[in-house]
Amino acid sequence: MRYLLLTFAVFSLIGCQDDIQSSNPTFQGLRHGDYVWRSTARTATIQTTGILSISGSDGYGSMIISLPEANIGSYELGEGKLATITYTEVNTTYSTQNNGEEYPVYLGDGQVTIESINEDSKTITGTFYFNSYDDSGTKYMNFSEGIFYNLSFTQL
């Protein structure tokens, strides 16, 4: 009987969570720690210059990840960095290039990590997290536990 109750309790806890899921393919993240943002439309492009762009939208907000190259590794985000993430919601665009204006000043920052690139199937997988601000530095946007998994990419 104890095992039955324990099993029930575990499944109850698991069933109540709205965790990030790794369906195939996906582009998603945890917005402000309490909302799972999942893109319903997504693209990934490697330009002739080598710049990697990943974009997605859930119909309410859209995100663009721009990296200076499409290589496995980690890319730091922040003011003056070549790697950037922008997130647009309604009429407000948040960028990792912007910093907060209030004291103490908080910086736009974060990281994108490319974990794998499959040249045969033309897919890319990685993770991201970031803190960003609008142009005025007064509005803040945070994403954690971000993932882009098995996204098809196009080479231009």
ABEGO torsion letter per residue (X at the ends): XAAAAAAAAAAAAAAABBBBBBBOBBBBBBBGGABBBBBABBBBBBBAAGBBBBBBBAGABBBBBBBABBBBEBBBBEBGBABBBBBBBEABBBBAABBBABOBBBBBBEBBBBABBBAAAGBBBBBBBBBBBBAAGABBBBBBGBBBBGBBBBBX
